[in-house]
């Protein structure tokens, strides 16, 4: 009898699987790219809305940090101390993501609302 | 289109980032010595981590723990030496990349000096306005964005992500933990 081929796990299921934390560096890479994706997403939304003022900057920092923390504490249920502490996990890609967010927000705002 | 220059700044930054990574690849990353060094660093780092875990977990005798500490110390010294060798190898390409970025910055400055290239959706702090976002711009509109600020944002976001994507990013140990104090306080 022919056996069914095992399908490869999709991206979403591999992000939700608990053993994502076995490889610390790999997990931190996931956090890094999630930060970049959040920076891009918030930049797009803030630029299209448009959201203006310092509240936009603070909103991004608070929301993206909360989402990251929510992901690794509630979804993946990682012990932050084993991964270097909350600081180490939260700082993954923070500066680059902030730069990306500002860049996208500014350019979108400029070309959709200010030109 | 007004403020079309912002897109030009973005495009030039992207090309400059690709060029810098190409230069780095030609001068460092494709060389056998660099690959050997990174492999050795990875292997030694894993070995040190395993030995530290074993030392922490096992109820070993004091003498055994002392010898394990000496071994860890030797491996850490070897790691330090390898990292220094890696830094020396990167220095040459670093100099070429720095010159390239200087030329790109000079080009952008000559093209867009005194012209706002974008509009900020927020008013930056006075310090940032004076030194970056409104530098060299006429008028008092704090939401006018200079080339310098936009280029800085491009440098902050494009090149590091490109390096990460291509696998050329520096190892994590090189970046200090900005929240180390907070973690230590909470322990």
Interface residues (C-beta under 8 A of the other chain):
Chain A: X25 X28 X29 X32 X36 X39 X46 X47 X50 X51 X52 X53 X54 X56 X57 X84 X85 X86 X87 X88 X90 X91 X94 X95 X96 X97 X98 X99 X100 X102 X103 X105 X106 X107 X109 X110 X111 X113 X114 X115
Chain B: X1 X2 X3 X6 X7 X10 X118 X119 X120 X121 X122 X123 X145 X150 X153 X154 X155 X156 X157 X160 X161 X164 X172 X175 X177 X178 X179 X180 X182 X183 X186
